[in-house]
Amino acid sequence: MFKFSSSQEFLRQFKGGERSALEKVYLAYVDEVARSVARFLVLYLRSGGGGGGRADVGDLVQEVFARAFGDKARACFDSARDYGPFLGALTRNLLVDWARRRGRELPSDELDAVADGPASERAWSDPATLSTVNQYITELPSDLRDVHEQRYVLCHSQEAACTALGISRQTLRTREKRFREGLRQRLTRMGLGTSEP
């Protein structure tokens, strides 16, 4: 939805925390984040949650953006990727933490359906695709599974992932490419499309 790589100047402003850049990103994503938070709260209440204080969608949305716009999150965002999935992962993690503080954990498959990113990313949440992707990840050799964990589960920047894995940036890029190409091939074999994972 929102490609930072299209404007290096805008990326510089965003990473520098300039108000106009942050405001533009906020306006582009606030409705999507609010919908994800509202879906989460409905699921949370249906599953028996509710203790520990009243939840306010607006407060949680602001907390998501406070976390997303913090120095650390802005610095670790890899601008070569869309911002939506990055923000979706931050939203999901914040909601998980919020529920845990109230003594309630929701199954991860239910949470994945809540913070599923922008509409353009929702094709990835259909059951056949999720099953194929999960099986692919389970079968990965350890070097690619570690890359998946660092980059797509923990949402680490390339620099942070390299440090954690003890590898060079070029090695990381090569492994990321192998991971994506392997997934693309698996999805194509299963008749689930050829769009970029």
TIRODO-669667 format. One line per field, with one value per residue (C-alpha): residue number from 1; x, y negated, z negated; chain. Coordinates in steps of 0.2 Angstrom, whole numbers, plus 5000, padded with zeros to 4 digits. Example, Ala and Ser with C-alpha at 12.3 -4.5 7.8 and 13.67 -1.06 7.14 Angstrom:
i <- [1/2]
px <- [5062/5068]
py <- [5022/5005]
pz <- [4961/4964]
ch <- [A/A]
This chain:
i <- [1/2/3/4/5/6/7/8/9/10/11/12/13/14/15/16/17/18/19/20/21/22/23/24/25/26/27/28/29/30/31/32/33/34/35/36/37/38/39/40/41/42/43/44/45/46/47/48/49/50/51/52/53/54/55/56/57/58/59/60/61/62/63/64/65/66/67/68/69/70/71/72/73/74/75/76/77/78/79/80/81/82/83/84/85/86/87/88/89/90/91/92/93/94/95/96/97/98/99/100/101/102/103/104/105/106/107/108/109/110/111/112/113/114/115/116/117/118/119/120/121/122/123/124/125/126/127/128/129/130/131/132/133/134/135/136/137/138/139/140/141/142/143/144/145/146/147/148/149/150/151/152/153/154/155/156/157/158/159/160/161/162/163/164/165/166/167/168/169/170/171/172/173/174/175/176/177/178/179/180/181/182/183/184/185/186/187/188/189/190/191/192/193/194/195/196/197]
px <- [5000/5013/5031/5044/5057/5048/5055/5071/5068/5051/5060/5073/5060/5051/5066/5071/5054/5048/5030/5023/5030/5023/5006/5006/5009/4997/4983/4987/4985/4974/4958/4966/4974/4957/4948/4961/4960/4941/4941/4953/4942/4927/4936/4944/4927/4919/4933/4929/4941/4935/4944/4957/4949/4939/4947/4946/4949/4956/4968/4975/4976/4987/4997/5001/5006/5017/5026/5027/5034/5046/5065/5068/5054/5057/5076/5072/5059/5066/5061/5062/5046/5028/5024/5007/5014/5027/5013/5002/5015/5018/4999/4997/5012/5004/4987/4995/5004/4989/4979/4993/4993/4975/4978/4971/4979/4971/4975/4988/4977/4963/4975/4982/4964/4963/4979/4980/4987/4979/4967/4980/4988/4972/4975/4988/4976/4965/4966/4974/4988/4991/4993/5005/5015/5016/5021/5034/5041/5041/5051/5064/5083/5088/5098/5082/5071/5082/5081/5062/5061/5073/5065/5047/5042/5053/5052/5071/5080/5093/5106/5099/5096/5114/5120/5108/5113/5132/5131/5135/5122/5125/5123/5106/5100/5105/5095/5080/5080/5081/5067/5055/5059/5056/5039/5034/5038/5028/5013/5013/5014/4999/4990/4989/4996/5013/5013/5027/5027]
py <- [5000/4988/4989/4979/4984/4973/4957/4957/4940/4945/4960/4949/4938/4953/4960/4943/4942/4927/4923/4921/4938/4946/4938/4944/4962/4961/4955/4968/4982/4977/4984/5001/5001/4996/5010/5023/5017/5017/5035/5040/5033/5042/5058/5055/5052/5067/5078/5073/5059/5043/5042/5029/5014/5007/5007/4992/4994/4976/4979/4995/4987/4973/4985/4994/4978/4973/4989/4988/4971/4973/4971/4990/4995/4981/4986/5005/5003/5010/4997/5010/5018/5011/5003/5012/5029/5021/5011/5026/5036/5022/5021/5039/5039/5025/5033/5050/5040/5031/5047/5055/5041/5045/5064/5069/5077/5080/5094/5087/5092/5081/5067/5069/5066/5050/5041/5046/5030/5020/5027/5030/5042/5052/5065/5072/5076/5089/5106/5115/5102/5102/5121/5121/5107/5115/5132/5123/5115/5131/5139/5126/5129/5121/5107/5101/5104/5093/5079/5081/5079/5064/5055/5060/5065/5053/5039/5036/5024/5032/5025/5032/5049/5050/5047/5060/5073/5068/5067/5053/5043/5051/5068/5063/5056/5072/5082/5070/5072/5091/5091/5080/5090/5106/5100/5093/5110/5119/5108/5109/5128/5128/5117/5103/5089/5081/5064/5058/5066]
pz <- [5000/4995/5003/4994/5007/5020/5011/5002/4996/4988/4980/4973/4966/4959/4951/4944/4936/4945/4940/4958/4963/4948/4951/4969/4963/4949/4960/4973/4960/4945/4952/4955/4938/4930/4939/4933/4915/4916/4923/4909/4895/4902/4902/4885/4877/4886/4879/4861/4859/4851/4835/4831/4836/4851/4868/4879/4898/4899/4885/4892/4909/4902/4893/4909/4918/4903/4904/4923/4923/4909/4913/4913/4924/4937/4937/4940/4953/4970/4982/4997/4991/4989/4973/4970/4965/4954/4945/4945/4935/4923/4921/4918/4905/4895/4894/4889/4875/4870/4868/4858/4846/4843/4840/4857/4872/4888/4901/4913/4928/4922/4919/4937/4943/4933/4938/4956/4963/4977/4989/5003/4991/4986/4999/4989/4975/4984/4976/4991/4992/4974/4973/4988/4980/4963/4971/4981/4966/4956/4969/4971/4967/4951/4960/4969/4954/4944/4957/4957/4938/4938/4953/4953/4936/4925/4939/4937/4949/4960/4949/4933/4941/4947/4930/4922/4935/4936/4955/4968/4976/4993/4985/4977/4994/5003/4990/4990/5009/5007/4995/5006/5022/5013/5006/5023/5031/5018/5020/5039/5038/5026/5038/5026/5036/5040/5031/5021/5004]
ch <- [A/A/A/A/A/A/A/A/A/A/A/A/A/A/A/A/A/A/A/A/A/A/A/A/A/A/A/A/A/A/A/A/A/A/A/A/A/A/A/A/A/A/A/A/A/A/A/A/A/A/A/A/A/A/A/A/A/A/A/A/A/A/A/A/A/A/A/A/A/A/A/A/A/A/A/A/A/A/A/A/A/A/A/A/A/A/A/A/A/A/A/A/A/A/A/A/A/A/A/A/A/A/A/A/A/A/A/A/A/A/A/A/A/A/A/A/A/A/A/A/A/A/A/A/A/A/A/A/A/A/A/A/A/A/A/A/A/A/A/A/A/A/A/A/A/A/A/A/A/A/A/A/A/A/A/A/A/A/A/A/A/A/A/A/A/A/A/A/A/A/A/A/A/A/A/A/A/A/A/A/A/A/A/A/A/A/A/A/A/A/A/A/A/A/A/A/A]
